[in-house]
């Protein structure tokens, strides 16, 4: 751009006319001509090449990432969340590099940080060893370990984020009168196998149908260890009576309180919502369930030993 400005001014154009033709502001053209008059051809080179080494090298980048992994309170600030100004101060003291706010913003993007909403959790009151003892169950050729849980399928779409063009908000049509279905599933990580049943109510008989499906799917197993949460249908009077009569091969392992991440089937249900039910456009519950069954069948196909029980 500097070379083009100089050539056009040398051909007889004014700085304003050269700036219009090149596509820059007039002040840039004026500075370019003045610098050319002082320095000659050397003024046409980018002087930023003489700035030296980068202020933030790879080692400093690792330290900045470690700073962002903590909180401002770890560095003596009362504010619990980061701002660019606080981060700039911490980087100056911790890394020894004074950056502009714009540079800090670019640095935050460079380390892959994002502006997001934290997820609230409740800490489990149990110690780690006690939690592990509760869910300890070893899988083998004769003993099966599965993770069980239920998932709600609503005709009213789950609303979630999506990419949208500027000035356009995507609309999700809702049916108004919601319809619900429920899936009770059990996931066996050892073989990637999923067994699930469907119902119109999330009650004890839905869970008992899942247990019946597990007994049918694993006829050869001496013991079926089922790891699950403390939802009421898992330990109701009806469920306990059924287990006493038919569940000799089934052992229930209830998760400690506030430990949903220990249940490995939760990730399957999250992926199901992300790929099927979130912002969906199905008009009937049957059409939505067809998509749900199709997704699960495709992900856990028959070659991966999946059993679908209606």
DOPARO-874975 format. One record per atom (N, C-alpha, C, O): residue in one letter; x, y, z. Coordinates in steps of 0.1 Angstrom, whole numbers, plus 2048, in hexadecimal, padded with zeros to 3 digits. Layout:
N
aXYZ ...
//
This chain:
310
x8087F4800 x800800800 x80980D800 x8068167F9 x81480C808 x81D818808 x82381A7FB x8258267F6 x82780F7F4 x82D8117E7 x8238177DD x8278207D5 x8178137DD x80D8187D4 x80A8277D7 x80882E7CD x80A82B7E4 x8088397E7 x8138417E1 x81084C7DB x81F83D7E3 x82B8447DE x82A8467CF x82D8507CA x82783B7C8 x82783B7B9 x81C8457B4 x81E84C7AA x8108457BB x80684E7B6 x80985C7B9 x8058657B1 x80F85F7C5 x81386D7C8 x81E8717BE x81E87D7BA x8278687BB x83286B7B1 x82C86E7A3 x83287579B x8208687A0 x81A86A793 x813877792 x80E87B788 x81287E79E x80B88B79D x7FF88D7A6 x7F98987A7 x7FA8827AC x7EE8827B4 x7F18887C2 x7FC8887C6 x7E788E7C8 x7E88937D5 x7E78877DF x7E487C7DB x7EB88A7EC x7EA87F7F6 x7DC87A7F7 x7D986E7F9 x7D28847F7 x7C48807F9 x7BF8777ED x7B986D7EF x7C387B7E0 x7BF8747D5 x7C68667D5 x7BF85C7D1 x7D38657D9 x7D98587D9 x7D384F7E4 x7D28437E2 x7CF8557EF x7C884D7FA x7BB8477F5 x7B883C7F8 x7B484F7ED x7A784A7E8 x7A983F7DE x7A18357DF x7B38407D6 x7B58357CC x7BB8287D3 x7B881D7CE x7C382A7DC x7C981F7E3 x7C08187ED x7C080C7EF x7B78207F3 x7AD81B7FC x7B281C80B x7AE814813 x7B982780E x7BD82A81C x7B9838820 x7B483F817 x7BA83B82C x7B7848831 x7C185282C x7CD84F82B x7BE85F82A x7C8869826 x7D386B82F x7DF86D82B x7D186983C x7DC86B846 x7E7861844 x7F3863845 x7E3854840 x7ED84A83D x7F584E831 x80184C831 x7EF853827 x7F685781B x80086381E x80B863819 x7FC86C826 x80487782A x811872832 x81C87682F x80E86983C x81A864843 x82385C83B x82F85C83C x81D854831 x82684C828 x82F855820 x83B85281E x82986081A x831869812 x83C87081A x847872816 x838874827 x84287B82F x84D872833 x859876833 x84A865836 x85485C83A x85D85982E x869857830 x858858822 x860855816 x869861814 x87585F80F x86586D817 x86E879815 x87987881F x88487D81B x87787382B x882872835 x88B866833 x897868834 x88685B82F x88D84E830 x890848822 x89883F821 x88984D818 x88B84780B x88483980A x87A837810 x88A830802 x8848237FF x88381B80C x87A81280D x88B81D816 x88B816823 x87D81882A x87980F832 x877823827 x86A82582E x85F81C828 x85481B82F x86181581D x85780D817 x8567FF81E x84D7F881C x8607FC826 x8607EF82D x8587F083A x8567FB840 x8537E583F x84B7E584B x8557E6857 x85C7DC859 x8547F085F x85D7F286A x85A7E8875 x8627E787E x84E7E2875 x84B7D8880 x8547CC87F x8557C5889 x85B7CA874 x8657BF873 x8717C187D x8787B887F x8727CE882 x87D7D188B x8797D1899 x8807D58A2 x86D7CC89C x8687CD8AA x86F7C38B3 x86D7C48BF x8767B98AD x87C7AF8B5 x8747A38B8 x86A7A08B0 x87779B8C2 x87078F8C5 x8627928CA x85F79D8CF x8597888C9 x84C7898CE x84C78B8DD x8547858E4 x8427938E2 x8427958F0 x83D7898F8 x842786903 x8357818F1 x8307758F8 x8347698EF x82F7668E5 x83E7628F4 x8437568EE x83B74A8F3 x83274B8FA x83F73E8EE x8387318F2 x83872F901 x82E72B907 x843732908 x844730916 x83A73991D x833735927 x83A746919 x83175091F x82374C91C x81A74E925 x820746911 x81374290D x80E737917 x80273791B x81672E91A x813723924 x80F729931 x806725938 x817733936 x81473A942 x807742942 x80074294C x804748937 x7F774F935 x7EC745936 x7E274893C x7ED73A930 x7E2730930 x7E072B93F x7D5729943 x7EB72A946 x7EA726954 x7E373095C x7DC72D966 x7E673D959 x7DF748960 x7D074795E x7C8749967 x7CC745951 x7BE74594E x7B7739954 x7AB739956 x7BE72E957 x7B872395D x7B472596B x7AC71E971 x7BA730972 x7B673397F x7AC73E97F x7A4740976 x7AC74698A x7A275198C x7A975D991 x7B575C996 x7A476998F x7AA775994 x7AD7759A3 x7B677B9A7 x7A476E9AA x7A676D9B9 x7B37679BC x7B97699C7 x7B875E9B3 x7C57589B6 x7D17619B5 x7DC75E9BA x7CE76D9B0 x7D97779AE x7D67849B6 x7DC78E9B3 x7CE7839C0 x7CB78E9C9 x7C07979C5 x7BE7A19CC x7B87949BB x7AD79C9B7 x7A07979BE x79F78B9C0 x7977A09C1 x78A79C9C7 x7807989BD x7777909C0 x78279C9B0 x7787989A6 x77A7899A3 x7857849A1 x76E7829A2 x77077399F x77176F991 x77476498E x76F779987 x76F776979 x77A77F972 x77D78A977 x77F77A967 x789781960 x78478D958 x77978C953 x78C797957 x78A7A294E x7977A3946 x7A279F94B x7977AA93B x7A47AC933 x7AD7B493B x7B97B393A x7A87BE943 x7B17C794A x7B87C0956 x7C47C1958 x7B07B795D x7B67AF968 x7C07A5962 x7CB7A4967 x7BD79F957 x7C6796950 x7D379C94C x7DE79794D x7D17A9947 x7DD7B0943 x7E67B394E x7F37B294D x7E17B695A x7E97B9966 x7F07AC96B x7FC7AC96E x7E87A196B x7EE794970 x7F9790966 x80478B96B x7F7791959 x80278E94F x80E796951 x819791950 x80C7A3954 x8177AC956 x8207A8962 x82C7A8962 x8197A496D x8207A0979 x825791978 x83078E97D x81D788972 x82177A972 x82A776967 x83376E969 x82877C95B x830779950 x83B78394D x845780947 x83978F952 x84379A950 x8427A1943 x84C7A693E x8367A193D x8347A7930 x8287B0931 x81D7AC935 x82A7BD92E x81F7C792E x8197C7920 x81F7CB916 x80C7C491F x8057C3912 x7F97CD912 x7F57D291C x7F57D1906 x7E97D9905 x7DD7D0906 x7DE7C4906 x7D17D7908 x7C57CF90A x7C27C88FD x7BD7BC8FE x7C57CE8F2 x7C27C78E5 x7CB7BA8E4 x7C77B08DF x7D87BC8E8 x7E17B08E7 x7DC7A58F1 x7DD7998EE x7D77A98FD x7D279F906 x7C6798900 x7C578B901 x7BD79F8F9 x7B27988F3 x7B778E8E8 x7B17838E7 x7C17928E0 x7C67898D6 x7CD77D8DD x7CC7728D8 x7D377F8E8 x7DA7758EF x7D076B8F5 x7D275F8F5 x7C47708FA x7BA7678FF x7B575E8F4 x7B37528F6 x7B27648E8 x7AE75C8DD x7B97528D8 x7B67478D4 x7C57568DA x7D074D8D5 x7D17418DE x7D57368D8 x7CF7428EB x7D07368F3 x7C372E8F3 x7C27238F9 x7B97328EB x7AD72A8E9 x7A372C8F4 x7997258F5 x7A47378FC x79A73A906 x78D73F900 x78E7458F5 x78273D906 x775742901 x76D74890C x76F745918 x764751908 x75B757912 x74F74E913 x74774E909 x74D74891E x74173E91F x73B73F92D x73F747936 x73173792F x72973793B x72D72B943 x72D72093F x73272D950 x736722958 x72A71995B x71F71D95B x72D70C95E x723702962 x723700971 x72D6FC977 x718703977 x717700986 x7176F2989 x7106EA982 x71E6EE994 x71E6E0998 x71D6E09A7 x71F6EA9AE x7196D49AD x7196D29BB x7236C89BE x7236BD9B8 x72C6CB9C7 x7376C19CB x7316B59D2 x7286B69DB x7366A99CE x73269D9D5 x73869D9E3 x7446A09E5 x73069A9ED x73569A9FB x73E68E9FE x74468EA09 x73E6849F6 x7466789F9 x75467A9F5 x7586829EC x75D6739FB x76B6739F8 x76D66A9EB x7656619E8 x77866D9E4 x77A6669D7 x77B6579D9 x7766509D0 x7816529E3 x7836449E5 x77563D9E8 x7726329E3 x76D6449EF x75F63F9F2 x75763F9E5 x74F6359E3 x7596499DD x7516499D0 x75563E9C7 x74D6379C1 x76363B9C6 x7676309BE x7636239C3 x75F61A9BB x7626219D0 x75D6149D5 x74F6129D2 x74B6079CF x74761D9D2 x73961B9CF x7366169C1 x72D60E9BF x73E61B9B7 x73B6189A9 x74560D9A4 x74660B998 x74D6089AD x7575FE9A8 x7505F19A4 x7495EB9AB x7525EE997 x74D5E1991 x7555DE985 x7565E697C x75B5D2985 x7645CE97A x75D5C6970 x7565BD973 x75E5CB963 x7585C3958 x7615B8954 x76D5B8954 x75A5AD950 x7615A194B x75859A941 x74D59F93E x75C58E93D x754586934 x74758193A x73D57E934 x747580947 x73C57B94F x734586957 x72958495B x73B591958 x73559C960 x7345A9958 x73E5AD953 x7285AE956 x7265BA94E x7245C6956 x71E5C5961 x72A5D1952 x7285DE959 x7225E894F x7275EA944 x7165ED953 x70F5F794A x70C604953 x70B60395F x70B60F94C x70761B952 x6F961F94D x6F661F941 x6EF621956 x6E1623953 x6DC630957 x6E1636961 x6D363594F x6CD642952 x6C1644948 x6C063D93E x6B964E94B x6AD651942 x6B065F93B x6B7667940 x6A9661930 x6AA66E929 x69C671924 x694669920 x69967E925 x68C684921 x68C688912 x69668F90E x68268490A x6816888FC x6756918FC x66A68C8FD x67669E8F9 x66B6A78F9 x6686AC8EA x6726AE8E3 x65C6AD8E7 x6586B28DA x65C6C18D9 x6606C68CE x65A6C88E4 x65F6D68E5 x66E6D68E4 x6746CF8ED x6746DC8DA x6836DB8D8 x68A6E08E4 x6866EA8EA x6966DA8E7 x69F6E08F0 x6A66EC8E8 x6AC6E98DD x6A66F88EE x6AC7038E7 x6BB7048EA x6BF7038F6 x6C47048E0 x6D27058E2 x6D970E8D9 x6D27128CF x6E57118DB x6ED71B8D2 x6EE7158C4 x6EF7098C2 x6EF71E8BA x6F171A8AC x6F87268A5 x6F77328AA x6FF72389A x70572E892 x6FA73688B x6F1730884 x6FA74388B x6F074B884 x6F775787E x70175C883 x6F275C873 x6F876786C x6F5774874 x6EB77487B x6FD77E872 x6FA78B879 x6EC790876 x6E879186B x6E5795881 x6D879A87F x6CD79187D x6C179587B x6D078487D x6C677987B x6C6770887 x6D076A88A x6BA76F88E x6B9765899 x6B1759894 x6A575B88F x6B674E895 x6B0742890 x6A373F898 x6A47408A5 x69873B892 x68C738898 x68A729899 x68C72288F x6857248A5 x6827168A7 x6747158AA x66F71A8B4 x66C70E8A1 x65E70D8A2 x65B7028AD x6606F78AC x6537068B7 x64E6FC8C1 x6406F88BF x6387018BA x63C6EC8C2 x62F6E88C0 x6246ED8C9 x6186EC8C6 x6286F38D4 x61F6F88DE x61B6EE8E8 x61F6EF8F4 x6146E38E4 x6116D98ED x61C6CE8ED x61E6C78E3 x6236CE8F8 x62F6C58F9 x62B6B78FB x6216B4902 x6326AE8F5 x63169F8F7 x63E69A8FB x64969F8F7 x63E690904 x64A68B909 x64B67C908 x641674908 x657677906 x65B669906 x66766790F x66F671910 x66A65C913 x67565991C x67D64D918 x676643914 x68A64E918 x692642915 x69A63E922 x69F647928 x69A632925 x6A262C930 x6AD624929 x6A961A923 x6B962792B x6C4621924 x6CF61C92D x6D0620939 x6D7612928 x6E260D930 x6EE60B925 x6EC60591B x6F9611929 x704611920 x710608925 x71460A931 x7145FF91D x7205F7921 x72C5FC91A x72E5F990E x735602921 x74160891A x74A5FE915 x75160090B x74B5F291A x7555E8916 x7535E4907 x75C5E2900 x7465E3903 x7435DF8F5 x73C5EA8ED x7385E98E2 x73A5F68F4 x7336018ED x7255FD8EA x7206018E0 x71E5F68F3 x7115F18F1 x7075F98F8 x7095FD904 x6FB5FC8F2 x6F16048F8 x6E45FC8F8 x6E05F68ED x6DD5FB903 x6D05F5905 x6C75FF90A x6CA605914 x6BC601903 x6B260B909 x6A4608905 x6A16018FC x69B60D90D x68D60B90C x68661890B x68B623910 x67A619906 x672625904 x66562490C x65F61A90D x661630911 x654631918 x64E63F918 x655648915 x64164091C x63B64D91C x63B65392A x63665E92C x64064C934 x641651941 x64E64C948 x653641945 x654655950 x661651956 x65D64C964 x65E65396E x659640965 x655639971 x65C62C973 x66562896B x65962597E x660619981 x66060E976 x66A607974 x65460D970 x653602966 x65C60595A x6615FB953 x660612957 x66961494C x67760F950 x67E609948 x67B61195C x68860C961 x6885FD961 x6925F795E x67D5F7966 x67C5E8966 x67D5E2958 x6835D8956 x6775E994E x6785E4940 x6875E593C x68B5DC934 x68E5EF940 x69C5EF93D x6A45E3943 x6AC5DD93D x6A05E094F x6A75D5956 x6A35C894F x6AC5BF94D x6975C694B x6935BA943 x69B5B9936 x69F5AF932 x69D5C592F x6A45C5923 x6B35C1925 x6B95BB91D x6B85C5931 x6C65C2934 x6C75B3936 x6D15AD932 x6BE5AD93D x6BE59E940 x6BD597932 x6C358C931 x6B559C929 x6B459691C x6C0597914 x6C558E90D x6C65A3914 x6D25A690C x6DF59F911 x6E759B909 x6DF59D91E x6EB596924 x6E758992B x6E9588937 x6E2580923 x6DD573929 x6E956C92F x6E8564938 x6F556D928 x70156692C x70856B938 x71056493E x70457793D x70C57E948 x708578955 x6FC576958 x71157595E x70E57196B x70957D974 x70057B97C x70F589971 x70B595979 x70B5A1970 x7135A2967 x7005A9971 x6FF5B596A x7005C1974 x6F65C397C x70B5C8974 x70D5D397D x7075E0976 x70C5E396C x6FD5E697D x6F75F2977 x6FB5FE980 x6F75FE98C x70260797A x706613981 x6FC61E97D x6FB621971 x6F6624987 x6EB62E984 x6EA638990 x6F063699A x6E264298D x6E064D997 x6D56499A1 x6D063D9A1 x6D26529AA x6C964F9B5 x6BA6539B2 x6B36579BB x6B66549A5 x6A96589A2 x69F64E9A8 x6A26429AA x6936539AC x68A64C9B4 x68563F9AD x6836359B4 x68463F9A0 x67F632999 x68962799A x68661B998 x69662A99D x6A062099E x6A06189AB x6A660E9AC x69961E9B5 x6996179C2 x68B6179C8 x6896179D4 x6806189BF x6736189C4 x66F60B9CA x6766019C8 x66460A9D1 x65F5FE9D6 x65C5F49CB x65F5E89CD x6565F89C0 x6535EF9B5 x6605E99AF x6615DE9AC x66A5F29AE x6775EE9A8 x67E5E49B1 x6835D99AC x67E5E69BE x6845DD9C8 x67D5CF9C8 x6845C59C9 x6705D09C6 x6685C39C6 x66C5BB9B9 x66D5AF9BA x66D5C29AE x6705BB9A2 x67E5B59A2 x6815AA99E x6885BD9A8 x6955B89A9 x6965AC9B2 x69E5A29B0 x68E5AC9BD x68E5A09C6 x6895949BF x68E5899C3 x6815959B6 x67B5899AF x6835859A2 x6855799A0 x68758F99B x68D58C98E x69B59198C x6A258D982 x6A0599995 x6AD59F993 x6B959999A x6C25A09A0 x6B958C99B x6C45859A2 x6D258899B x6DC5889A2 x6D258A98E x6DE58C987 x6E259B985 x6EC59F980 x6D95A498B x6DB5B298A x6E05B8997 x6DA5B59A1 x6EA5C0996 x6EF5C89A2 x6EF5D699F x6F55DB995 x6E85DE9A7 x6E75ED9A5 x6F25F49AD x6F45F19B9 x6F95FD9A7 x7036059AD x6FF6139AC x7006199A2 x6FA6199B7 x6F56279B7 x7016309B8 x70A62F9C1 x70163A9AF x70C6449AF x70B64D9BC x70064F9C2 x7176529C0 x71665C9CB x70E6689C8 x70D66B9BC x70A6709D1 x70267C9CE x70B6869C6 x7176889C9 x70468D9BD x70A6989B5 x7166939AD x72169A9AC x7156879A7 x72068299F x71B67E991 x71D67298D x71468698A x70F68297D x71A67F972 x717677969 x725685974 x73068296A x73567496B x73C66F962 x73366D976 x73765F977 x72F65696F x73364A96C x72365A96A x71A652962 x71D654954 x71B65E94E x72364A94D x72864C940 x71E64C935 x72165092A x711649938 x70764A92E x70265892D x6FB65C923 x705661937 x70166F936 x707675929 x70067E923 x713672925 x719678919 x71167490D x71067B903 x70C66790D x704663901 x6F766B900 x6F36708F5 x6F066E90C x6E467690B x6E7684907 x6DF68A900 x6F268A90C x6F6697908 x6F86988F9 x6F46A28F2 x6FF68E8F3 x70168E8E5 x6F468C8DD x6F26928D2 x6EB6848E3 x6DE6838DD x6D66908DC x6D06938D1 x6D66988E7 x6D06A58E6 x6D76AE8DC x6D06B58D5 x6E46AE8DC x6EB6B78D3 x6E96B48C4 x6E96BD8BC x6E76A78C1 x6E66A38B3 x6D86A18AE x6D66A08A2 x6CE6A08B7 x6C069C8B3 x6B66A68B9 x6AF6AC8B1 x6B56A88C6 x6AA6AF8CC x6AC6BE8CD x6A26C58CD x6B86C28CD x6BA6D18CF x6B66D88C2 x6BC6D58B7 x6AD6E28C3 x6A96EA8B8 x6A36E28AD x6A36E68A1 x69D6D68B0 x6986CD8A5 x68C6D389F x6866DD8A4 x6886CE893 x67D6D388B x6726C9889 x66A6CA87F x6726BE891 x6686B388F x65A6B8894 x65A6BF89E x6506B488D x6426B9890 x63B6AF899 x6316B38A0 x63F6A389A x6386998A2 x6436918AB x64E6918A7 x63E68C8B6 x6476858BF x64C6788B8 x6576738BB x6446728AF x6486668A9 x65366889F x65D66189E x652674898 x65D67788F x66A67A896 x675677892 x6696818A2 x6756848AA x67B6778AF x6876758AF x67266D8B4 x6786618B9 x67E6598AE x6886528B0 x67965A8A2 x680653897 x68E658894 x697650891 x68F665896 x69D66B895 x6A66678A0 x6B266489F x6A06668AC x6A76618B8 x6AC6538B6 x6B86508B8 x6A364A8B2 x6A763C8B0 x6B163B8A5 x6BB6338A5 x6B064389A x6B964388F x6C7647894 x6D1641890 x6C865189C x6D56568A1 x6DC64B8A9 x6E76498A8 x6D46468B3 x6DA63C8BC x6DE62F8B4 x6E86298B7 x6D662B8AA x6D961F8A2 x6E662289A x6EE619898 x6E762E894 x6F363188C x6FF632895 x70A62D890 x6FE6378A0 x70A6388A9 x70E62B8AF x7196288B1 x7046238B3 x7066168B9 x70060C8B0 x6F66068B3 x7076098A5 x70160089B x7025F289F x7095EF8A9 x6FC5E9897 x6FC5DB89B x70A5D589A x70C5CB8A1 x7125DA893 x7205D5893 x7275D88A0 x7315D18A4 x7225E28A7 x7285E58B4 x71F5DF8BF x7205E38CB x7175D58BC x70F5CD8C6 x7065D68CE x7075D78DA x6FC5DD8C6 x6F25E58CD x6E55DE8CC x6E15D88C2 x6DE5DF8D7 x6D05D98D8 x6C75E48DB x6C85EC8E5 x6BC5E68D2 x6B25F08D4 x6A55E98D8 x6A05E08D1 x6A05EC8E4 x6945E68E9 x6895F08EA x68B5FA8F1 x67E5EE8E4 x6735F88E4 x66A5F58F0 x6615FD8F2 
//
